[in-house]
Amino acid sequence: MNPNFKSNERELVKIATFFKRQSRKLIDAGKLDREHAQVGEAVDKFITSMEEHANARASIMSDRQTLRKIVKDNAVCPRCHTSDKLKIAGTEKDEKGRASNRYKCRKCNIQFTWNRPNNPWDMISYIQEMMDILKSQRESGTMSEAEAEQVAKALESMQSNLDTFKPVIDAHNEEYTRIIERDREMEKIIHEFKNSLLIEKIKLDTWENRDANK
């Protein structure tokens, strides 16, 4: 069975397999018209469609897990200013809902939350906010020429980072939204299809049909 199936999808496959096996037996025994095999063909088509959906869903979810890992913290302890004794102790969200890693320094025996998000979705809004702050500071006219030049370089670097991974994240978000919506639709269809198969199974499971299968 396809390892990408969810529990309700696996359950439907089991019911469909049983239904098809019983149908073939009854058709061969002359208890069902061979036109009834068309129901089995419809079942096969739906299972194929469901499998394609499950594979697409698994691929997008795998991409999502990969994207979660592209943001590297490079965290350092605020007390000893080293990173070799750091261990992730959990996550914490700021007032804007952006998630960051929380660390424990086993050397200093302290915990702290790193000052940057731990995922690309929150990192995009964080970079955009930092850019707005730097632009406001530059436009305030209080900076020296050297400071303004450093800010310009920082803004250029930030914009380059955004231009690199924001289109990738945006494209993935569209795919992710579509597959989640499709998954909700499939949940309903699978539920209805399973109920229909169970009704067909009951029709097959008459005393006469049981006798034919003994």
C-alpha positions in Angstrom: 0.0 0.0 0.0 1.2 3.5 -0.8 3.1 4.8 2.3 1.8 8.3 1.5 -1.8 7.4 2.3 -3.4 8.8 5.4 -5.5 6.5 7.7 -8.8 7.2 6.0 -7.2 6.6 2.6 -5.8 3.3 3.7 -9.2 2.3 5.1 -10.9 3.1 1.7 -8.3 1.0 -0.1 -9.0 -2.0 2.2 -12.7 -1.7 1.7 -12.3 -1.3 -2.1 -10.0 -4.3 -2.3 -12.5 -6.5 -0.4 -15.4 -5.2 -2.5 -13.7 -6.0 -5.8 -12.7 -9.4 -4.7 -16.2 -10.3 -3.6 -17.6 -8.8 -6.8 -15.4 -10.9 -9.0 -16.4 -14.1 -7.1 -20.1 -13.3 -7.6 -19.7 -12.4 -11.2 -17.8 -15.7 -11.9 -20.5 -17.6 -10.0 -23.2 -16.0 -12.2 -24.8 -14.2 -9.3 -24.0 -10.7 -10.7 -24.2 -9.3 -14.2 -20.8 -8.6 -15.7 -21.8 -5.0 -16.1 -21.4 -4.8 -12.4 -17.6 -4.9 -13.1 -18.0 -1.2 -14.2 -18.3 -0.4 -10.5 -15.0 -2.0 -9.9 -13.5 0.1 -12.7 -14.8 3.2 -11.2 -13.3 2.2 -7.9 -9.9 1.6 -9.6 -10.0 5.1 -11.2 -10.8 6.8 -7.9 -8.0 4.9 -6.1 -5.6 6.0 -8.8 -6.7 9.6 -8.4 -6.4 9.3 -4.7 -2.9 7.9 -5.0 -1.8 10.8 -7.3 -3.1 13.3 -4.7 -1.4 11.5 -1.8 2.0 11.5 -3.8 1.6 15.2 -4.6 0.7 16.0 -1.0 3.8 14.1 0.3 6.1 15.9 -2.1 4.8 19.3 -1.1 5.1 18.5 2.6 8.6 17.2 2.1 9.5 20.5 0.3 8.0 22.3 3.3 10.2 20.5 5.8 13.2 21.2 3.6 12.4 24.9 3.5 12.0 25.0 7.3 15.7 24.1 7.5 17.1 26.8 5.2 17.3 29.4 7.9 20.5 28.9 10.0 20.7 30.7 13.3 24.5 30.9 13.9 23.5 31.6 17.5 26.0 32.5 20.2 25.6 32.7 23.9 25.1 36.3 25.1 27.4 35.6 28.1 30.4 33.6 26.8 29.9 34.6 23.1 30.5 31.0 21.9 28.2 28.5 20.2 29.9 25.2 20.8 28.0 24.4 24.0 24.5 25.5 22.8 21.5 23.2 22.7 18.1 24.0 21.4 15.7 24.1 24.4 12.5 24.9 22.5 10.9 27.8 20.6 9.4 31.1 21.5 7.2 33.6 19.6 7.6 37.4 19.8 4.8 39.9 20.0 4.2 39.6 16.2 3.9 35.8 16.3 7.3 35.1 14.8 9.0 32.0 16.1 12.6 31.9 17.2 14.7 29.1 18.7 15.4 29.1 22.4 18.8 27.8 23.5 20.6 26.6 26.6 24.3 27.2 27.0 25.7 24.2 28.9 28.8 26.2 29.6 27.1 29.1 31.3 24.0 27.2 32.4 21.7 29.9 31.0 18.8 29.9 28.5 18.1 32.6 25.9 16.0 33.2 22.9 17.9 34.0 19.7 17.0 37.4 18.2 16.0 36.1 14.7 13.2 33.9 13.4 13.9 30.2 12.9 12.0 29.8 9.6 11.9 31.5 6.2 8.2 32.6 6.5 8.9 34.7 9.6 12.3 35.6 8.4 10.8 37.4 5.4 8.7 39.7 7.6 11.6 40.2 9.9 14.0 41.3 7.2 11.3 43.6 5.7 10.8 45.2 9.2 14.6 45.6 9.7 14.9 47.2 6.2 12.1 49.7 7.1 13.9 50.6 10.3 17.2 51.1 8.6 15.6 53.2 5.8 13.9 55.4 8.5 17.2 55.9 10.3 19.0 56.8 7.0 16.3 59.2 6.0 16.3 60.9 9.4 19.5 62.7 8.5 21.2 62.0 11.8 23.8 59.5 10.3 27.3 60.3 9.4 28.4 59.6 5.8 30.2 56.5 6.9 27.2 55.2 8.8 24.9 55.9 5.9 27.2 54.0 3.6 27.2 51.0 6.0 23.4 51.1 6.1 23.2 51.2 2.3 25.4 48.1 2.1 23.3 46.3 4.7 20.1 47.2 2.8 21.6 45.9 -0.4 22.5 42.6 1.3 19.0 42.3 2.8 17.3 43.0 -0.5 19.5 40.4 -2.2 18.5 37.8 0.4 14.8 38.6 -0.1 15.1 38.5 -3.9 16.8 35.1 -3.5 14.3 33.2 -1.4 11.1 35.1 -1.2 10.0 34.0 -4.7 10.7 30.4 -3.7 8.7 30.7 -0.5 5.8 32.5 -2.3 5.7 29.8 -5.0 5.7 27.1 -2.3 3.0 28.8 -0.3 0.7 28.8 -3.4 1.3 25.1 -3.9 0.8 24.4 -0.2 -2.5 26.3 -0.1 -3.8 24.5 -3.1 -2.9 21.0 -1.8 -4.5 21.8 1.6 -7.7 23.0 -0.1 -7.6 19.9 -2.3 -7.0 17.7 0.7 -10.2 19.1 2.4 -12.1 18.3 -0.8 -10.7 14.8 -0.9 -11.6 14.2 2.7 -15.2 14.8 1.9 -15.1 12.7 -1.3 -13.4 9.8 0.4 -16.0 9.8 3.1 -18.8 9.8 0.7 -17.1 7.2 -1.6 -16.4 4.9 1.4 -20.1 5.1 2.5 -21.2 4.2 -1.1 -18.9 1.2 -1.1 -20.1 0.0 2.2 -23.7 0.1 0.9 -22.6 -1.9 -2.2 -20.8 -4.3 0.1 -24.0 -4.8 2.1 -25.8 -5.6 -1.1 -23.3 -8.3 -1.9 -23.3 -9.7 1.6 -26.7 -11.4 1.4 -27.3 -14.9 2.6 -27.6 -16.1 -1.0 -24.3 -14.6 -1.9 -22.7 -16.1 1.2 -23.9 -19.5 0.1 -22.5 -18.9 -3.3 -19.1 -18.2 -1.8 -19.0 -21.3 0.4 
